[in-house]
Amino acid sequence: MQLKPCGGQIGGIRSRHRLIFGTLYPAYYSYKAVKSKDIKEYVKWMMYWIIFALFTTAETFTDIFLCWFPFYYELKIAFVAWLLSPYTKGSSLLYRKFVHPTLSSKEKEIDDCLVQAKDRSYDALVHFGKRGLNVAATAAVMAASKGQGALSERLRSFSMQDLSTIRGDGAPAPSGPPPTGSGRASSKHGQQKMSRSASESAGSSGTA
């Protein structure tokens, strides 16, 4: 039996409703508070955003274990409405009663943890940056050496015969002494011709 994800299409619709009422509506009124420079409204919406950030972080885990609970999504929408309502002032109540005292007592420890995390992240960034530069430099050197080797192999592939062929395509044949074999054949043919003429002259003189 294949398990279906919690919520389904109905859960997606409810999540969109919560997104509209829990994010876009407060964002617009936060903009108005910043624009009007109303300190009271500004503090009110800042307290809401702190509570909403904690709520969003918590629901990342509660959605995994409590999504099967009846009316779970309706309860989340009702909780966001309770935070936003000007009558209940839920965000202000939670902030003043729980969040502010807790953060005030743990503020120094949180600051120290953040500084350490910042230093570690910076060191890790520098370390990985150096490794990345080393890898890039090694790759560049290898690519350059491979390119140089391919060029030398390409130049070495041209033999003297290839070069003479390329030169003979558009240039006249070089002048020089004829090959040895052809010289011997022509001299032999001249000697035969001279001996034949001598015999013919001797025969004609004997007849006379």
C-alpha positions as CSV (number, residue, x, y, z in Angstrom):
1,M,0.0,0.0,0.0
2,Q,1.5,3.3,-1.1
3,L,1.3,6.2,1.4
4,K,0.0,9.5,0.2
5,P,1.5,12.8,1.4
6,C,-0.3,14.5,4.1
7,G,-2.7,17.2,3.3
8,G,-3.0,16.7,-0.5
9,Q,-4.8,19.3,-2.6
10,I,-6.9,20.5,0.4
11,G,-3.7,21.0,2.4
12,G,-2.2,23.0,-0.4
13,I,-5.2,25.3,-0.6
14,R,-5.1,25.9,3.2
15,S,-1.3,26.6,2.9
16,R,-2.0,29.2,0.3
17,H,-4.6,30.8,2.5
18,R,-2.2,30.9,5.4
19,L,0.4,32.4,3.1
20,I,-1.9,35.2,2.1
21,F,-3.1,36.0,5.6
22,G,0.1,35.2,7.5
23,T,2.6,36.7,5.1
24,L,1.3,39.1,2.5
25,Y,-1.2,40.9,4.7
26,P,1.4,41.6,7.5
27,A,4.0,42.5,4.9
28,Y,1.8,45.2,3.5
29,Y,1.0,46.7,6.8
30,S,4.7,46.6,7.8
31,Y,5.4,48.6,4.7
32,K,2.8,51.2,5.8
33,A,4.3,51.3,9.3
34,V,7.8,52.0,7.8
35,K,6.4,54.5,5.4
36,S,4.5,56.4,8.1
37,K,7.3,56.1,10.6
38,D,4.8,55.1,13.3
39,I,6.9,53.7,16.1
40,K,4.0,51.9,17.7
41,E,2.9,50.1,14.5
42,Y,6.5,49.4,13.7
43,V,7.1,47.7,17.0
44,K,3.8,45.8,16.7
45,W,4.7,44.3,13.3
46,M,8.3,43.5,14.4
47,M,7.0,41.5,17.3
48,Y,4.7,39.7,14.9
49,W,7.5,38.8,12.4
50,I,9.6,37.4,15.2
51,I,6.7,35.2,16.4
52,F,5.9,34.2,12.8
53,A,9.5,33.2,12.2
54,L,9.5,30.9,15.2
55,F,6.2,29.5,14.2
56,T,7.4,28.7,10.7
57,T,10.5,27.0,12.0
58,A,8.5,24.9,14.4
59,E,5.9,23.8,11.8
60,T,8.7,22.4,9.6
61,F,8.9,19.6,12.2
62,T,5.3,19.5,13.3
63,D,4.1,19.0,9.7
64,I,6.0,15.7,9.6
65,F,4.5,14.2,12.8
66,L,1.1,16.0,13.2
67,C,-0.1,16.3,9.6
68,W,-2.5,13.3,10.2
69,F,-4.0,15.1,13.2
70,P,-7.7,16.1,12.6
71,F,-8.1,19.8,11.8
72,Y,-4.4,20.3,11.9
73,Y,-4.3,22.9,9.0
74,E,-7.4,24.6,10.3
75,L,-5.7,25.0,13.7
76,K,-2.6,26.6,12.1
77,I,-4.8,29.1,10.2
78,A,-6.7,29.9,13.4
79,F,-3.3,30.4,15.2
80,V,-2.1,32.9,12.5
81,A,-5.4,34.7,12.7
82,W,-5.0,34.9,16.5
83,L,-1.5,36.4,16.1
84,L,-2.8,39.0,13.7
85,S,-6.0,40.0,15.4
86,P,-6.0,43.5,16.9
87,Y,-8.3,42.3,19.6
88,T,-6.4,39.3,20.9
89,K,-2.9,40.8,20.1
90,G,-1.5,37.3,20.1
91,S,1.9,38.1,18.7
92,S,2.4,40.9,21.2
93,L,1.3,38.6,24.1
94,L,3.6,35.8,23.1
95,Y,6.5,38.1,22.5
96,R,6.2,39.9,25.9
97,K,5.5,36.8,27.9
98,F,7.9,34.2,26.5
99,V,10.1,35.3,23.6
100,H,11.6,38.5,25.0
101,P,12.5,37.1,28.5
102,T,14.0,34.0,26.9
103,L,16.1,35.9,24.4
104,S,17.2,38.4,27.0
105,S,18.5,35.7,29.3
106,K,20.3,33.8,26.5
107,E,21.4,36.8,24.4
108,K,25.1,36.6,25.3
109,E,25.3,32.9,24.6
110,I,23.4,33.3,21.3
111,D,25.8,36.1,20.2
112,D,28.8,34.0,21.0
113,C,27.4,31.1,19.0
114,L,26.7,33.4,16.1
115,V,30.2,34.8,16.2
116,Q,31.8,31.3,16.3
117,A,29.5,30.2,13.4
118,K,30.5,33.2,11.4
119,D,34.2,32.6,12.0
120,R,33.9,29.0,11.1
121,S,31.9,29.7,8.0
122,Y,34.5,32.3,7.0
123,D,37.4,29.8,7.5
124,A,35.5,27.2,5.6
125,L,34.9,29.6,2.8
126,V,38.5,30.5,2.6
127,H,39.6,26.9,2.7
128,F,37.2,25.8,0.0
129,G,38.2,28.9,-2.0
130,K,41.9,28.0,-1.9
131,R,41.0,24.4,-2.9
132,G,39.0,25.7,-5.8
133,L,41.8,27.9,-7.0
134,N,44.3,25.0,-6.8
135,V,42.0,22.7,-8.7
136,A,41.4,25.4,-11.4
137,A,45.1,26.1,-11.7
138,T,45.9,22.4,-12.0
139,A,43.2,22.0,-14.7
140,A,44.6,25.0,-16.6
141,V,48.2,23.7,-16.5
142,M,47.0,20.2,-17.7
143,A,44.9,21.7,-20.5
144,A,47.9,23.9,-21.6
145,S,50.3,20.9,-21.6
146,K,47.8,18.7,-23.5
147,G,47.4,21.5,-26.1
148,Q,51.1,21.9,-26.5
149,G,51.6,18.1,-26.9
150,A,48.9,17.9,-29.5
151,L,50.5,20.8,-31.4
152,S,53.9,19.1,-31.4
153,E,52.4,15.8,-32.5
154,R,50.7,17.6,-35.3
155,L,53.9,19.3,-36.5
156,R,55.8,16.0,-36.2
157,S,53.3,14.2,-38.4
158,F,54.6,16.2,-41.4
159,S,57.4,14.0,-42.9
160,M,59.8,15.1,-45.6
161,Q,57.8,13.2,-48.2
162,D,54.7,15.2,-47.2
163,L,56.6,18.4,-47.5
164,S,58.1,17.6,-50.9
165,T,54.6,16.6,-52.1
166,I,53.1,19.8,-50.9
167,R,56.0,21.7,-52.6
168,G,55.7,19.7,-55.9
169,D,52.0,20.5,-56.3
170,G,52.5,24.1,-57.5
171,A,56.2,24.4,-58.2
172,P,58.3,23.0,-61.2
173,A,60.4,19.9,-60.7
174,P,63.9,20.8,-59.5
175,S,66.7,20.8,-62.1
176,G,69.7,18.4,-61.6
177,P,71.6,15.5,-63.1
178,P,69.4,12.7,-64.4
179,P,69.1,9.5,-62.4
180,T,72.0,7.0,-62.7
181,G,69.9,4.3,-64.3
182,S,68.7,6.5,-67.2
183,G,72.3,7.7,-67.9
184,R,73.6,4.2,-68.3
185,A,70.8,3.2,-70.7
186,S,71.4,6.2,-73.0
187,S,75.2,5.7,-73.1
188,K,74.7,2.0,-74.0
189,H,72.3,2.9,-76.8
190,G,74.9,5.4,-78.2
191,Q,77.7,2.8,-78.2
192,Q,75.5,0.4,-80.2
193,K,74.6,3.0,-82.7
194,M,78.3,3.9,-83.3
195,S,79.4,0.3,-83.7
196,R,76.6,-0.2,-86.2
197,S,77.7,2.8,-88.4
198,A,81.3,1.6,-88.3
199,S,80.4,-1.9,-89.6
200,E,78.3,-0.4,-92.4
201,S,81.3,1.8,-93.5
202,A,83.7,-1.1,-93.5
203,G,81.3,-3.2,-95.6
204,S,80.9,-0.5,-98.2
205,S,84.7,0.0,-98.6
206,G,85.3,-3.8,-99.1
207,T,82.7,-3.9,-101.9
208,A,84.4,-1.0,-103.8
